[in-house]
Amino acid sequence: MIPNADLQTTRAIEIAASPAEVWPWLVQMGQGRGGLYTYEWIENLLGAQIHNLDRIHPDLQKLQPGDHVRLTPELYLGRIPGQFYRVEDVRQESALTLLQELPTGGLNSWSFVLRADEDGRTRLVVRGRSSTPRSPRERFFRWIELLLLEPGYFVMERGMLRGIRSRADRG
């Protein structure tokens, strides 16, 4: 989806559950849905209004291309458009791919891939890719943003992976 990405991250975690047991947690992700399974207090300190579920909710188990997976409320901090990813691809119990169009004209993709091993465990691989914004000015501000925010993104995504693992491991 982003062939000439200027930034790519890949993170993974082993989960003592089958892909079928991990999948429902991925499908219900998002603000206003099941949460992002990370440090709720940090997200809410930033105004994201996240509430992480600790159970599978049957009403949140449908996700299809074109749906939005929100990171923040629709109206963030009471005045600016909220952030979201658009669902691009759903492969039941296998992969979920999301795409975000940035205000700078760039694109972010966020993919979640479930790989079963012979012991019935799952490796959850999460890959993020970002394209280069169009103008030099937008590229400059994008690199400043990444310099300042990427360490926080790492901490939050690591927390999300651990949160999914702890929920799926409990069954």
N, C-alpha and C positions, 0 to 999 in steps of 0.2 A: 504493500500500500504506500510505502514511503521508500522508494528505491534509492534515493540519494540522501539518506539521513546524515545529518552532521553530528548527531548524538544518539547513542544507543546504550541502554542499560539492560542487563539480564540478571535476574535474581531467581533463586529456586529454593525449595524446601522439600524435605521428605515428610510424608504424612502416613501414619499407620492406619490408613483407611483406603477403601477402593475409590476409583474415580467416581463411581455412582454415589458414594457417600460424600465426596467433596463437592461435586457439581452443584447441588442445591444451594450451598453457601455462596458460590460465585454468581449464580443467577439472581439472587436476591440482593446483591450489593447495591449500594448507592444511598445518597442522602434522601430521606423520605421513604426509604425502603428498609433494607436490613442493616444499613450502616456500612462502614468500611473496615470494621473489625480491628481497628488500630487503637491509638491512644485517644479515646473519646474526649477526654478533658482538654487535650491540646487543640483538637478540631473545634471544639466549642468555644475555647478561648479566642479562636480566630473567627468566630461567628458562623461556623458551618452548620450548626444545628444538627449534628449527627447523633443518632441513637442506635447503638449496636445491639442487634438481637442476639440472643444466645440459644435460639431454637429456629428450626426451619418453619417458615410461615407459608402454608399452602397457597395463599393468595398472591405471593410474590414469586412464584415458580415459573412464570411465563415471561420470556424475553425474546424479542425478535428484531431483525434488522430494521433500523429506523427509530427504535425506542431510544430514550435518553437514560443514561446512568449519570445522575447528578452528583457533583462533589460538594456543592453548596446549594442553598435555597435559590429558587428562580430569581428572586430579587435579593441580592447579597448585600449585607450591611444596610439594608433599607433603601439603597439607591442605585446600585450598579447591577448589570446583568450577571447572574450566577454562572458558574462553570459547570460544564457537563461534557460527557463523551456520548457520541452517537454509536449505537450498536451497528457494526458492519457485518459480522458473521457469527453465527451460532452453530456449533457442531456438538450436539448433545453428548454430554459426559466426556468431551474431548477437548474442545477449544472455544474460547470466547474472545472476539476481537472488537475493540472499541476505537473510535477515531474522534479527535478533537480538532476543530478549526480554531486557530489562535487569532486574536485581534490583529496581530502583526502580519497575518497572511500565511503563516507557517502552519504545519500540521503536526499533531502528536498522535501516535498509535499506542495502544496498550493492549497487549495480548496475554491471555491466560491459557496455558496448555497443560492438560493432565496426561501424564504418562504412567501407565500401570507397569509394575514389575512382576516378576514371577512369584513373589511372596504375598501378593495381594495389596501391597502398599502402593502409594501414588507419589510421583514427583510432580510438584506444581512448579512450572516454569513461567515466570512473568517477564515479558520483554516490553520495554518502552523504546520508541523511536521518534525522533523529531526532525523535521525538515528545516532548512534554512529560510528565514524570513526574506522577503523580496528586496527591500532597500537596505543600503549600508547602515542607515540610522537605526532601522528596526533590528538588524543583525547585531549591532552594538548593544542595544538595550536587552536583547535576548541573551547575549553572553553575560552581561552584568547580572541579569536575573538568575541564570544558571549558576554563576559563581556564588551568589548569595544564598540561593534556595536549594540547590542540589543536595547539600548535606542534610537538610530537613526532609527532602523527598526520600532520601535513602532511609532515614530513621523511620519515617511513617510507613514506607512500603515494607520494610523489615517487620515492623509491628503488625501490619496487615497480614503478612505471610504467617507469622506466629499465631495471630488471632484466628485465622482460618484453620491452621493445624490444630490448635487446642479445641476448637469447636468440633471439627470433623473427627478427631481422635476420640472424643467423648461419645460419639455415635449419636 
